[in-house]
Amino acid sequence: MSDAPTSIRHSEPKEDAALAQEARTHVAENPTLQLMAELIAKLRASRFAWWTPESLRDAWSANDRMRWFEQRPDIRQRITSGLTGLAPKAARNKQPDFQAALVDSVVDDGDVTADQFEGAWDPIELAAYAPVSEIWHRFRERMPWDQDTSAHQELVGWLIDSLLASSSSFEGMTRKPILSSHTVRTTIPGKIWHSKIPLEIRVAIDDLRFQRERAKPGEPFHAIHDLSVATPTIIATNIPLRELVRVVDVAEKAMALPAKGAQQATSGPKEGSKGDVPKSAAQPPPPAQPAVPPPPEKTEKAAAEKVAAEKATAEKAAMEKSAAERAAAEKAAAEKAAADKAAAEKAAADKAAADRASAEKQAAPEKTAPKSAIERMAEKVVEKVKEAAAPKSAAGFPPPGGTGKMGTVPAVGAPLPVPAPPGEPITSRGPKNNDDFGAESDRGDDIIVETDDDSFKFDDEEVEGTGVGTKEDPRGLSKKPEPPPPPAKR
C-alpha cells in the first residue's frame, strides 16, 4: 500500500529552484502523486465533455488555486504575469487574493479563455500542492461508467495500465506499482472474465501457460503472465466499464486516499497564515486492515461458477463457430447459385442469338447458284425421256401438227422413219460434250435409251425412265407403224 498522499509544505523560505526541486522530489517519492499528475495531464489532453476547463474553474477557482501555491510566489507570479500581462516584479509582490482577482477579471472579460487558464497550471505542481483526493473523487463522480465508448474504454485501459506500471510517464520518475497483476486479475469475477474476454485471448493464455511449463517446469504461471496476453486495453475493451469500478475501488484503497469529504492530512499552515509552519503535523490515517480470506465453501462455489462459466463460454464459442461456418456455406451456395444463374442466362442469350440468326437466314431469299454442266445435261436427259413418253399417233409418230424435241411431223412426200424392231434400242444421237448437248454428232458416245429394262444409259450411267406406249405395250413397239396416207392430188 502506498503512503497517504499529502500536499507539500515547505519548512522555511528558499530559493525558487530549491522549492521546485523539493516539489518534484515530493511527487517522485509518492506513487499516488505520480499517478494523479499523470491523470490530470491525461484528462486535460482527452478533452472530455464531462471534464472541461470551464467545469474545473467552477470547481476550483483562481483564488483556491492561488491559496494552494501560497508558499510558491514564483508559480503565482508566473501565472499572473502570463495571463494578465502584469510585470513580473509587481505580480510577484501581490497577495494571492489580489492575483486571483486579476486572473478572474481577464477570464471573465474574455481576454483569456478557460482553456488558457487551465493550461497555465502544471500537472506535477498541482499534484504536489493541490488536494489530490478532491481531484480523484471528482474524476470518479464525473466519469460516465455506463457509457462504454471507445474513448472511455481507452481511458480506463490507460488507468489500469498506470496502476500496474513501475515507471511514470514523466521523465526520471519511477515507482512501485500501485496494484499487482494478481490483484487486478482476482478483482474481476471469474464469471465476468470468462464470459467477456474473447475466446482467442483465453486460448492464447493457455498456450502461453503450456509453453512456459515445457520451457521452465519448475516456475509457476502467475497472473502477470495472464495480463501479458489479456492486456489492460483488451480488458477495458471487452469488459463493461461498470464491472471495472471494483478495480478502481481497490486502487483507491491502495493509494490510501481519504474518503470523500474527509479533511486531507497536510503539514502546512492553515489558510490566512503568513507561512508559519505548525509545530505538529496531522497524523496520517490508520492503515487499512488486512483482508480476511473467504471461507472454503465460498471458494468452492466460486470454482464451480468458474468451471460453469468456462463451459458456457466454450459452448458459446462453438455455437458462434458453427454459425460462422453455416453463414460461410450459405454464402458459398448463394455465390454458386448466382454463377449458375448467370451461366444459364448467358446460354439462353446465346441460343436466342443463334435462333434469331437462323430465322434471319431462312427469311432471306436464297441465292440460286449457277448450275454445273452435269446438272444441265441431266435436265436434258429428263426432258428427252418426257418427250419419249408423250402420247403418239397410231403410227407411232407425234400427233399431227405437234412439235417436240424429237422433231416435227414430216412433210408430204417425205420418207417416213422406220421404227426400230422390238427389243432393239431406240438410239438418239447426241454429243457427249456438255457444252452443246443438242447438236448432232456421229461420234459413238451417244445417249442410249434401253427399252427392255425401262432405263436409259448416258455415258455408262443408268438413269431410270418409263416406257412409251399403251398399258399392254408400254414401249409401243409391238405394232408396226401404219404408212401415211397417199398425198392428195393437186
C-alpha positions as CSV (number, residue, x, y, z in Angstrom):
1,M,0.0,0.0,0.0
2,S,1.3,3.5,-0.9
3,D,1.9,6.2,1.7
4,A,-1.0,8.5,2.1
5,P,-0.6,11.4,-0.3
6,T,-0.1,14.8,1.3
7,S,0.4,18.3,-0.1
8,I,3.9,19.5,0.4
9,R,4.6,22.3,2.9
10,H,8.0,23.9,2.9
11,S,9.6,24.3,6.4
12,E,11.4,27.6,5.5
13,P,11.7,30.1,2.7
14,K,14.1,29.0,0.0
15,E,15.2,29.9,-3.4
16,D,12.7,29.3,-6.3
17,A,14.9,26.5,-7.7
18,A,15.2,24.7,-4.4
19,L,11.4,24.9,-3.8
20,A,10.8,23.5,-7.3
21,Q,13.2,20.6,-6.7
22,E,11.6,19.8,-3.4
23,A,8.2,19.7,-5.0
24,R,9.3,17.4,-7.8
25,T,11.0,15.1,-5.3
26,H,7.9,15.0,-3.2
27,V,5.9,13.8,-6.2
28,A,8.6,11.4,-7.4
29,E,8.7,9.7,-4.0
30,N,4.9,9.0,-3.8
31,P,3.3,6.7,-6.4
32,T,-0.1,8.1,-5.8
33,L,1.0,11.7,-6.6
34,Q,2.7,10.5,-9.7
35,L,-0.5,8.8,-10.8
36,M,-2.5,11.9,-10.0
37,A,-0.2,14.1,-12.0
38,E,-0.5,11.7,-15.0
39,L,-4.3,11.5,-14.6
40,I,-4.6,15.4,-14.6
41,A,-2.5,15.5,-17.8
42,K,-4.4,12.6,-19.4
43,L,-7.9,14.2,-18.7
44,R,-6.7,17.6,-19.9
45,A,-5.5,16.1,-23.2
46,S,-8.6,13.9,-23.7
47,R,-10.9,17.0,-23.6
48,F,-13.9,15.1,-22.5
49,A,-17.3,16.8,-22.4
50,W,-17.6,16.0,-18.7
51,W,-14.1,17.3,-17.9
52,T,-13.9,20.8,-19.4
53,P,-11.7,23.8,-18.4
54,E,-14.9,25.7,-17.5
55,S,-16.1,23.0,-15.1
56,L,-12.7,22.8,-13.5
57,R,-12.6,26.5,-13.0
58,D,-16.0,26.4,-11.4
59,A,-14.8,23.6,-9.1
60,W,-11.5,25.2,-8.1
61,S,-11.4,29.0,-8.7
62,A,-8.3,31.1,-9.2
63,N,-8.5,32.1,-5.6
64,D,-8.5,28.4,-4.5
65,R,-5.5,27.7,-6.7
66,M,-3.5,30.7,-5.5
67,R,-4.0,29.5,-1.9
68,W,-2.6,26.1,-2.9
69,F,0.6,27.8,-4.0
70,E,0.8,30.3,-1.2
71,Q,4.4,29.1,-0.4
72,R,5.4,29.4,-4.1
73,P,5.4,33.0,-5.1
74,D,7.3,32.1,-8.3
75,I,4.4,30.0,-9.5
76,R,1.8,32.6,-8.6
77,Q,3.9,35.3,-10.3
78,R,4.4,33.2,-13.5
79,I,0.6,32.5,-13.8
80,T,-0.4,36.1,-13.0
81,S,2.1,37.7,-15.5
82,G,1.3,35.0,-18.1
83,L,-2.5,35.5,-18.0
84,T,-2.8,39.2,-17.1
85,G,0.3,40.7,-18.6
86,L,1.3,42.3,-15.2
87,A,5.0,43.0,-14.8
88,P,6.9,40.2,-13.1
89,K,8.0,42.1,-10.0
90,A,4.6,43.7,-9.5
91,A,2.9,40.4,-9.9
92,R,5.2,38.6,-7.5
93,N,4.7,41.1,-4.7
94,K,0.9,40.9,-4.7
95,Q,-1.0,38.7,-2.3
96,P,-2.8,35.5,-3.6
97,D,-6.2,37.1,-3.3
98,F,-5.2,40.1,-5.4
99,Q,-3.5,37.9,-8.0
100,A,-6.6,35.6,-8.2
101,A,-8.9,38.7,-8.7
102,L,-6.7,39.9,-11.6
103,V,-6.8,36.4,-13.2
104,D,-10.6,36.1,-12.8
105,S,-11.1,39.6,-14.4
106,V,-9.2,38.8,-17.6
107,V,-11.0,35.4,-17.9
108,D,-14.5,36.9,-17.2
109,D,-13.9,39.7,-19.6
110,G,-12.9,37.3,-22.4
111,D,-9.3,38.4,-22.7
112,V,-8.2,34.9,-21.7
113,T,-10.1,31.6,-22.4
114,A,-10.8,29.0,-19.8
115,D,-8.6,26.7,-21.8
116,Q,-5.7,29.0,-21.4
117,F,-6.5,29.4,-17.7
118,E,-6.4,25.6,-17.1
119,G,-3.3,25.2,-19.2
120,A,-1.3,27.6,-17.0
121,W,-1.2,25.1,-14.1
122,D,1.4,22.4,-14.4
123,P,0.2,18.8,-13.6
124,I,3.2,18.0,-11.4
125,E,2.9,21.2,-9.4
126,L,-0.9,20.5,-8.9
127,A,-0.1,17.0,-7.7
128,A,2.4,18.4,-5.2
129,Y,0.3,21.3,-3.8
130,A,-3.4,20.7,-4.7
131,P,-5.7,18.4,-2.7
132,V,-5.4,15.4,-5.0
133,S,-8.1,13.4,-3.1
134,E,-10.6,16.0,-4.2
135,I,-9.5,15.8,-7.8
136,W,-9.7,12.0,-7.6
137,H,-13.2,11.9,-6.2
138,R,-14.4,14.5,-8.8
139,F,-13.0,12.3,-11.5
140,R,-14.9,9.3,-10.2
141,E,-18.1,11.3,-10.0
142,R,-17.8,12.8,-13.4
143,M,-16.7,9.7,-15.3
144,P,-19.7,8.1,-17.1
145,W,-19.1,4.5,-16.2
146,D,-22.2,3.3,-18.0
147,Q,-21.0,4.7,-21.4
148,D,-18.8,2.1,-23.0
149,T,-17.4,4.4,-25.7
150,S,-14.1,3.8,-27.3
151,A,-12.7,7.0,-25.7
152,H,-13.9,5.9,-22.2
153,Q,-12.6,2.4,-22.7
154,E,-9.2,3.8,-23.8
155,L,-9.1,6.0,-20.6
156,V,-9.9,3.1,-18.3
157,G,-7.4,0.8,-20.0
158,W,-4.8,3.5,-19.6
159,L,-5.7,3.9,-15.9
160,I,-5.4,0.1,-15.2
161,D,-2.1,0.1,-17.0
162,S,-0.8,3.1,-15.0
163,L,-1.9,1.3,-11.8
164,L,0.3,-1.7,-12.8
165,A,3.2,0.4,-14.1
166,S,6.5,0.6,-12.3
167,S,7.5,3.9,-14.0
168,S,5.9,7.2,-14.7
169,S,5.2,8.9,-18.0
170,F,7.2,11.9,-16.6
171,E,10.9,11.6,-17.3
172,G,13.1,10.5,-14.4
173,M,10.3,9.1,-12.2
174,T,9.9,5.5,-11.1
175,R,7.6,4.0,-8.6
176,K,6.4,0.8,-7.0
177,P,3.2,-0.5,-8.8
178,I,0.1,0.6,-7.0
179,L,-1.7,-2.6,-7.9
180,S,-0.3,-6.0,-8.7
181,S,-1.4,-8.2,-11.6
182,H,-2.8,-10.7,-9.2
183,T,-5.0,-8.0,-7.6
184,V,-6.4,-6.8,-10.9
185,R,-7.0,-10.3,-12.1
186,T,-8.7,-11.6,-9.0
187,T,-10.7,-8.4,-8.5
188,I,-12.5,-9.2,-11.8
189,P,-15.0,-12.0,-11.1
190,G,-14.3,-15.3,-12.9
191,K,-17.7,-15.3,-14.5
192,I,-17.2,-11.9,-15.9
193,W,-13.7,-12.7,-17.1
194,H,-14.6,-15.9,-18.9
195,S,-17.8,-14.6,-20.4
196,K,-16.4,-11.2,-21.6
197,I,-12.7,-11.9,-22.5
198,P,-12.6,-13.2,-26.1
199,L,-12.1,-16.9,-26.5
200,E,-9.0,-16.5,-28.7
201,I,-7.4,-14.4,-25.9
202,R,-8.1,-17.1,-23.3
203,V,-6.7,-19.8,-25.7
204,A,-3.6,-17.7,-26.1
205,I,-3.2,-17.6,-22.3
206,D,-3.5,-21.4,-22.2
207,D,-0.9,-21.8,-24.9
208,L,1.5,-19.5,-23.1
209,R,1.0,-21.5,-19.9
210,F,1.8,-24.8,-21.6
211,Q,4.8,-23.3,-23.4
212,R,6.1,-22.0,-20.1
213,E,5.6,-25.3,-18.4
214,R,7.6,-27.0,-21.1
215,A,10.4,-24.4,-21.0
216,K,10.5,-23.9,-17.3
217,P,8.7,-26.7,-15.5
218,G,9.7,-25.5,-12.0
219,E,8.4,-22.0,-12.3
220,P,4.7,-21.2,-11.8
221,F,2.5,-19.4,-14.1
222,H,1.2,-16.1,-12.5
223,A,-1.4,-13.6,-13.1
224,I,1.2,-11.3,-14.6
225,H,1.5,-13.8,-17.4
226,D,-2.3,-13.7,-17.9
227,L,-2.2,-9.9,-18.2
228,S,0.7,-10.1,-20.6
229,V,-1.8,-11.5,-23.1
230,A,-5.0,-10.0,-21.8
231,T,-3.6,-6.5,-21.6
232,P,-5.5,-3.7,-19.8
233,T,-6.6,-2.4,-23.1
234,I,-8.2,-5.7,-24.0
235,I,-9.8,-5.9,-20.6
236,A,-11.3,-2.4,-20.8
237,T,-12.5,-3.0,-24.4
238,N,-14.3,-6.3,-23.6
239,I,-15.5,-6.0,-20.0
240,P,-18.2,-3.3,-19.3
241,L,-16.7,-0.3,-17.5
242,R,-19.3,-0.6,-14.8
243,E,-17.8,-4.0,-13.9
244,L,-14.3,-2.5,-13.7
245,V,-15.4,0.0,-11.0
246,R,-14.4,-2.6,-8.4
247,V,-10.8,-2.3,-9.7
248,V,-10.9,1.5,-9.2
249,D,-12.3,0.8,-5.7
250,V,-9.3,-1.4,-4.8
251,A,-6.9,1.2,-6.3
252,E,-8.4,3.9,-4.2
253,K,-7.7,1.9,-1.1
254,A,-4.2,1.1,-2.3
255,M,-3.5,4.7,-2.8
256,A,-4.7,5.5,0.8
257,L,-6.8,8.3,-0.5
258,P,-9.2,9.6,2.2
259,A,-12.9,9.2,1.7
260,K,-14.9,11.8,0.0
261,G,-15.4,14.9,2.3
262,A,-12.6,13.9,4.7
263,Q,-10.0,16.5,5.5
264,Q,-6.8,15.9,3.7
265,A,-3.8,15.5,6.0
266,T,-1.2,18.1,5.4
267,S,1.8,19.5,7.2
268,G,1.3,23.2,6.2
269,P,-0.2,26.2,7.8
270,K,-3.9,27.0,7.9
271,E,-5.5,29.3,5.4
272,G,-4.8,33.0,6.2
273,S,-1.4,32.4,7.9
274,K,1.8,34.1,6.7
275,G,3.7,31.0,6.0
276,D,4.3,29.9,9.6
277,V,5.0,26.2,10.0
278,P,2.8,24.4,12.5
279,K,4.5,22.7,15.4
280,S,3.0,19.3,14.8
281,A,1.8,17.7,11.6
282,A,-1.6,16.0,11.3
283,Q,-1.4,12.3,11.8
284,P,-1.9,10.1,8.7
285,P,-5.0,7.9,8.6
286,P,-4.6,4.5,10.2
287,P,-3.5,1.7,7.9
288,A,-6.2,-0.5,6.4
289,Q,-7.0,-3.8,8.0
290,P,-5.8,-6.9,6.1
291,A,-8.4,-8.6,4.1
292,V,-9.9,-11.7,5.6
293,P,-9.8,-14.7,3.2
294,P,-13.2,-16.1,2.2
295,P,-14.4,-19.3,3.8
296,P,-13.8,-22.6,1.9
297,E,-17.4,-23.0,0.8
298,K,-17.3,-19.7,-1.0
299,T,-14.1,-20.7,-2.6
300,E,-15.6,-24.0,-3.9
301,K,-18.7,-22.2,-5.1
302,A,-16.5,-19.7,-6.9
303,A,-14.5,-22.5,-8.5
304,A,-17.8,-24.2,-9.6
305,E,-19.0,-21.0,-11.0
306,K,-15.8,-20.5,-12.9
307,V,-16.0,-24.0,-14.4
308,A,-19.6,-23.4,-15.4
309,A,-18.6,-20.1,-16.9
310,E,-15.8,-21.7,-18.8
311,K,-18.1,-24.4,-20.1
312,A,-20.8,-21.9,-21.1
313,T,-18.1,-19.8,-22.9
314,A,-16.8,-22.8,-24.7
315,E,-20.3,-23.8,-25.8
316,K,-21.0,-20.2,-26.9
317,A,-17.7,-20.2,-28.9
318,A,-18.7,-23.5,-30.5
319,M,-22.1,-22.1,-31.5
320,E,-20.5,-19.0,-32.9
321,K,-18.1,-21.1,-34.9
322,S,-20.9,-23.2,-36.2
323,A,-22.9,-20.2,-37.1
324,A,-19.9,-18.7,-38.9
325,E,-19.4,-21.9,-40.8
326,R,-23.1,-22.1,-41.7
327,A,-23.0,-18.5,-42.9
328,A,-19.9,-19.2,-45.0
329,A,-21.6,-22.2,-46.6
330,E,-24.7,-20.3,-47.3
331,K,-22.7,-17.5,-48.8
332,A,-20.8,-20.0,-51.0
333,A,-24.1,-21.6,-52.1
334,A,-25.5,-18.2,-52.9
335,E,-22.5,-17.3,-54.9
336,K,-22.7,-20.7,-56.8
337,A,-26.4,-20.2,-57.5
338,A,-25.6,-16.7,-58.8
339,A,-22.9,-18.1,-61.0
340,D,-25.2,-20.8,-62.3
341,K,-27.9,-18.3,-63.0
342,A,-25.5,-16.1,-64.9
343,A,-24.3,-19.1,-66.9
344,A,-27.9,-20.1,-67.7
345,E,-28.8,-16.5,-68.7
346,K,-25.7,-16.4,-70.9
347,A,-26.6,-19.7,-72.6
348,A,-30.2,-18.6,-73.1
349,A,-28.9,-15.4,-74.6
350,D,-26.5,-17.3,-76.9
351,K,-29.3,-19.6,-78.0
352,A,-31.7,-16.7,-78.7
353,A,-29.0,-15.1,-80.8
354,A,-28.4,-18.3,-82.7
355,D,-32.2,-18.8,-83.3
356,R,-32.5,-15.2,-84.4
357,A,-29.6,-15.6,-86.8
358,S,-31.1,-18.8,-88.2
359,A,-34.5,-17.2,-88.7
360,E,-32.9,-14.2,-90.5
361,K,-31.0,-16.6,-92.7
362,Q,-34.2,-18.6,-93.6
363,A,-36.2,-15.4,-94.2
364,A,-33.6,-14.0,-96.6
365,P,-34.0,-15.1,-100.2
366,E,-31.7,-17.8,-101.2
367,K,-29.3,-17.0,-104.0
368,T,-29.5,-19.5,-106.9
369,A,-26.1,-20.9,-107.6
370,P,-25.2,-21.4,-111.2
371,K,-25.9,-25.0,-112.4
372,S,-23.0,-27.1,-113.5
373,A,-22.7,-28.7,-116.9
374,I,-23.6,-32.1,-115.4
375,E,-26.8,-30.7,-113.9
376,R,-27.7,-29.1,-117.3
377,M,-27.0,-32.4,-119.1
378,A,-29.2,-34.3,-116.6
379,E,-32.1,-31.9,-117.2
380,K,-31.7,-32.5,-120.9
381,V,-31.9,-36.2,-120.4
382,V,-35.0,-35.9,-118.3
383,E,-36.6,-33.7,-120.9
384,K,-35.8,-36.3,-123.6
385,V,-37.4,-39.0,-121.5
386,K,-40.5,-37.0,-121.0
387,E,-40.7,-36.4,-124.8
388,A,-40.3,-40.0,-125.4
389,A,-43.1,-40.8,-123.0
390,A,-45.5,-38.3,-124.7
391,P,-48.6,-39.9,-126.4
392,K,-48.1,-40.6,-130.2
393,S,-50.4,-41.3,-133.1
394,A,-51.3,-44.8,-134.1
395,A,-48.3,-44.9,-136.5
396,G,-46.0,-44.2,-133.6
397,F,-45.4,-40.5,-134.5
398,P,-46.1,-37.4,-132.7
399,P,-49.7,-36.1,-133.2
400,P,-50.3,-34.2,-136.4
401,G,-49.3,-30.6,-136.2
402,G,-47.4,-31.3,-133.0
403,T,-43.9,-30.4,-132.4
404,G,-41.4,-31.7,-129.9
405,K,-37.8,-32.0,-129.2
406,M,-37.7,-35.2,-131.3
407,G,-38.6,-33.3,-134.5
408,T,-41.7,-32.1,-136.4
409,V,-44.2,-34.0,-138.5
410,P,-42.7,-35.0,-141.9
411,A,-43.8,-33.0,-144.8
412,V,-46.0,-34.5,-147.5
413,G,-44.0,-36.8,-149.8
414,A,-41.1,-37.1,-147.3
415,P,-39.9,-40.5,-146.3
416,L,-41.1,-41.8,-143.0
417,P,-38.8,-43.0,-140.3
418,V,-38.9,-46.7,-139.7
419,P,-39.5,-47.8,-136.1
420,A,-36.9,-50.0,-134.6
421,P,-37.7,-53.7,-134.3
422,P,-38.9,-54.9,-131.0
423,G,-36.2,-55.5,-128.5
424,E,-33.7,-53.1,-130.1
425,P,-32.9,-49.9,-128.5
426,I,-34.0,-46.6,-129.8
427,T,-31.0,-44.6,-130.2
428,S,-30.8,-40.9,-130.3
429,R,-27.6,-39.5,-131.1
430,G,-26.3,-36.7,-129.0
431,P,-22.9,-35.4,-128.2
432,K,-21.2,-36.3,-125.0
433,N,-19.8,-32.8,-125.0
434,N,-21.6,-30.9,-122.1
435,D,-21.2,-27.6,-123.8
436,D,-23.5,-28.3,-126.8
437,F,-25.9,-31.1,-125.9
438,G,-28.4,-30.5,-128.7
439,A,-26.0,-30.7,-131.6
440,E,-25.9,-33.8,-133.7
441,S,-22.7,-35.8,-133.8
442,D,-21.6,-39.0,-135.5
443,R,-19.4,-40.0,-132.5
444,G,-20.1,-43.3,-130.9
445,D,-20.6,-42.0,-127.4
446,D,-24.3,-41.5,-127.8
447,I,-27.2,-41.3,-125.4
448,I,-28.8,-44.7,-125.5
449,V,-32.4,-45.3,-124.3
450,E,-32.9,-49.0,-123.3
451,T,-36.5,-50.2,-124.0
452,D,-36.2,-53.6,-122.4
453,D,-35.5,-52.6,-118.8
454,D,-37.1,-49.2,-118.6
455,S,-33.8,-47.5,-118.2
456,F,-31.6,-45.1,-120.1
457,K,-27.9,-45.0,-120.2
458,F,-25.8,-42.0,-120.5
459,D,-22.0,-42.3,-120.5
460,D,-22.3,-45.7,-118.9
461,E,-24.5,-44.3,-116.1
462,E,-28.1,-45.6,-115.7
463,V,-31.0,-43.2,-115.5
464,E,-34.4,-44.6,-114.6
465,G,-37.2,-43.9,-117.0
466,T,-40.6,-45.1,-118.1
467,G,-41.8,-47.0,-121.2
468,V,-43.7,-45.5,-124.1
469,G,-47.0,-46.9,-125.4
470,T,-50.1,-48.3,-124.1
471,K,-50.8,-50.2,-121.0
472,E,-50.4,-53.6,-122.7
473,D,-47.3,-52.4,-124.7
474,P,-45.6,-49.8,-122.6
475,R,-42.9,-49.3,-125.2
476,G,-45.2,-49.1,-128.1
477,L,-43.1,-51.5,-130.2
478,S,-45.5,-54.4,-130.8
479,K,-47.2,-52.7,-133.6
480,K,-45.6,-51.5,-136.7
481,P,-46.5,-48.0,-137.7
482,E,-49.0,-47.6,-140.5
483,P,-47.9,-46.0,-143.6
484,P,-49.1,-42.5,-144.1
485,P,-51.9,-41.8,-146.5
486,P,-51.1,-41.0,-150.1
487,P,-50.6,-37.5,-151.0
488,A,-53.6,-35.7,-152.3
489,K,-53.9,-34.9,-155.9
490,R,-53.4,-31.4,-156.9
